[in-house]
Amino acid sequence: MRARTMVTALWLTTLAATVTAADETRTNAITHRFLAVDDGTLTLHYVDQVEPAKSWRVKFGRYCMDMQLIGSNRVALAVDSGYREFDLADGKERKVVKGPGGLMHAMERLQDGRTVLGGRDIPSLGHGVMILDAADKVVKQFTLPGVQWIRHLRSTVRGTLIIAAVNTVLECDLDGKIIWSAAVPGNNFKAVELDEQRVLVSCGPGGRTLRTLDHAGKVLATLDGKDLKEGNFVGFQRLANGNLVVANWLGHGSEHNWLGLFEYDAAGAVVWSYGVEKSSFVEVIVLDGLDLKMLHAQQVNGVLRTVGP
């Protein structure tokens, strides 16, 4: 497979505030502008492969697994027990919201200004969901019966949430009422809605597959990364052209030296990849063609689209 021949570029030996073209490993002439959450070095990467001088990296804290374009040229990251906002122009931290405790695995800013957080070890809640108003005050929180290790959440056009958790993928409303739930064995990391009958789910830590499932958990289609030499499929984005960009998590810590991002075409072939020494990417957002002044969500066919200012 072509992915095995990609590790040919020079690697970085230290992280820097700016990034040059020599920092990256690239599959071919395809170029992207993208964001990537790096669990290996606890760093947010902004990479512009067209104009590398505009690239930057910034440390974000102790723990982060999710991010969202929230408009006003900012990205928000679920960090530790709350979230942080960073300016996309220069990587400067613009806002820090500390939650009540625990670890937040997932977040989404809604169009009405509320922020939904999902995580574990939350005081008086455990594994569950918190909703903050536009002033970042907790206005609602709930657990989901039998659901542990909420890995990820994403909104739908109906105003509900698709949630990926260990052994479960489900849809619930913002009061915690479960609309449907499917038993999906494994450490499901992320799920987004393709349409009202199908969801796209990454298998998370423990494997390298993206699966299209119905609401009963039946597998309708599979993208299999078994030919890659290592890694776990976690965060992902479906591009407007149908290609899938996947974060291939290599494990906690910075002892990694391989490729962390892959782009697959409709035939399942790798057409682009990216890697930086010591990195272990868990989420990716390709920014090509997006209006960064606007709030974005993955509500229709798994493709990022504008939903508000």
N, C-alpha and C positions, 0 to 999 in steps of 0.2 A: 504493500500500500504506500502511496506517496508520503503519508505522514511520517514514515520511518526514515525518510531522506531529508527531513527539513532542518535538522539540528546542525547547521553549518556556520551560522553567524557568530561573531564575537559576543561573549556574555559580559554583562556588567560585573564589576567586583564590589562596587559600593552603590548605595542608593543616592541619588542626587536630586536637587530641586527641579532641574530641567532634564529633558530627555533628548538624546540625539538619535539619528537613524541607525547608528552602530549598536544601539542598545537592544535592538529587537531581532527576533528570528521570524522570517516571513516566508510563506509558502511560495508565492509568485508575485506577479505585478499588481495584484489586487491591493488596494489601499483603503483603509477605514479611518474614521475619527471615532474614538470610543472611550468609554469609561469602564474600569474593571476594579472590583473589590478584591484585594489581595490579602487572604488570611495568613499567608506565609510570613509576611513582614508587617502586617497590620497597616497597610498603605492603600490609599486610593490613587489609581493611575488614570491620568487623562492623557491619551495618546493621539496625536495627530500625525498620521503617516504621510500626509500630503505636505504639511508645513511642520516638520518636527520641532522647530524652535518654539512653537506654541504649546508643546507638551509640558506636563508638570506631574509631580507626585507629592503627596502629603500624607503624613501619619494621621490616623483617625482615632486611635484609642485602643482599648483592650480587646474588643470583640465586635465583629460586624459580619452579617451574612446577607444583607439586603439593601437595596437603594432604589430611588425613584426620581425622575425628573419632575420637579414641582413648580416650574415656571420661574419667571424673574431671573433667568440665567443661573439657576441654582439646582443642585442635586441634594437630596436628603438621604442620610444613611441611618439605618437602625443600629445604634452603637450602645453597647453595654445595656443599661436599663431604660434608655430613652432614644433620642435621635439627635443628629447634628446636621446642619446645613452648610454647604460649601459653595463658593462662587466658582462657576465654570471658567471664568476668564483667567483666574490666577490661582485657584485652589485655596484661597483664604477662607478660614472658618468664619461664618457669619452668624451662626446661632447654635446654642447648645441647650437641649432640654433633657434634664435628668428625671427619670421615672422613679417610682417608689422602691425599686430594687429588682433583683432577678436579672435575667438576660433576655433581651428582645431579639428574636430571630428574624422578624418580619415587620414591615411597615407599609402603609399606603396613605397618602394624603388624598382626601376625597374632594370633590368639586366644591362642596359647601364650606371647605376650610377645616373640617375635622380631620384628625389623624388617627388611624387605626394601627395598633401595635399588637403583635402576637409573640408570646414567648413562654418562658418557664421560670419556676422558682420565684414567682411574683408574690410578695407578702400578702397573706390573707386570701390569695387566689390560687397559687400554684401554677399549673399549666393553663393558660387561657388567653383571652383577648381583652384589651383595654381600648376605650375610645376617648380621645382628648378633643375638647372643643377648640375653636380657633385661637383661644388664649392659652392653650396647652393645659387646661384643667381637666382632670379625669372626670368624665360625666357618666361613664358606663363601663362595666366590666362583667365578663361572664366566662364560665367554663363550658365545655362541650362534653356531655356524658361519655365516658369511656375513651376520650381522646387525650392522648399524652404526646408530648414532644411536637407541638405545632411548629412546623418548619417554615411555613410560608403561607401568605394570604394575598389574594388579588381580588379586586372588585369586578363586578359584572355590570352590563348596561342596565340591569334591573335593580341595581343598588344592593345586591347581595354580595357575599364573599365566597370565593373558592379557596378551600384550605387544604394544604398538604401536610400530613402528619405521619408519624410512624404507623404503618399498617393500615392507613385510612386516607381516603380523599373524600371531601364532602363539600356541600354548599349549605350555607346558613344565612339567615338574615342578620341585621345589625342588633337584634335582641338576643341572638344566640339560638334561635329556633332552627333546627336542622331540616332542610328541605329534601335532600337526598344524601345518602352516605354509601360509599362502596368500600368493601374490604380489599385493600391493595397491599399485599405483603411487601415488606421492605421499608427502608428508611427514606420514604418519599420526601424529596427536598423542595420541589416547586411544582405548582399546577396552575395552568391558565386555561380559560375557556376558549375553545375554538368556535363553538356554536352552542345552542341550547341543549344539544344531545351529547356533545363530545368535549373532553378536556385533554390537554397535553401535559404529561407528567414526567419529570425526571426522577430516576430511581434513587438519586442521592448517594451519600456515602455507602459503598458496598457494591457498586456496579456501574456500568457505562451503557445505559439505554435511555432513550426518550420514547415513551409509549403514548399512543392515542387510545383513550379509554372511553367507554360509554358510562352511564350512571350506575350500571351494575358492576363495573370494574372489568368488563370484558375487553380484552386487548384487540383493537381494530387495526393497528399498524405499529411498527417498531423501527426506530433508528438505533442501530447497534454499533457501538464503538469498540467491539471486542478486538479489533485488529490493532488498536493502540496499545502500546507496551505497558501503560500504567494509567491510573487516574480514576476519577469518579465523576459522572455527569451530575451537575447540580444546577446552577443558574443557567438560563437560556433566553434567547430572543428569536422570534420568527420575523424575518425581514419581509418587506413588501413584495420582494420577488419570489418568496416561498422558501428561500434558504434559511437554515437554522444555524445560529451562532451559539455555541455551548461553552460554558465554563467547565473545564476538566480539572476538578479539585485534586491536588496531589497529596493532601494531608496537612495537619497542623504543623506549625513551625516553619523554619526557613531553610531546612536541609533538602532543597529541591533544585533540580537542574534540568527541567524538561519543558515541554509545551503545555500551556494552560488554557488556551483558547483555540477552538476549532470552528470553522464554518463548513457546513455540509450543503451540497446542492440537492435538488429533488431526487436524484438518483442515488443519494447516499455517499457521494464521493467528497473527500476533503478538498476544498478549493482555496482555503486560506487558513493560516494558523499564526499564533503569536506566543512568545515566551520570553521571560526575563529570569535570570538567575535568582534563586531563592524564593521566587514567587509561587503562590498556590491560590489561583483565582477561584472565587465562589460565585460571582455574579458579573454580568457584562451588559452594557447598553451601547449599541452601535448608534452613533449620533448623526450619521449621514442623512441629510435632507430634513432633519427635525427642526422645528421652531422652538428654540430653547427658552423663549419668553413665556411658553405655555406649559400648563400642567399636562402630563401624559399618563396613559394607562394602557394595559394590555387586555382590553375588553372584547375585541373583535378579532377572531381568527389568530389570536396570539400575537398580533402585530401592534407595536406601540403606535398610539394615535393621540391627537390632541383632544382633551376633554374639558379644558377650561384655562383661565388665565394663570 
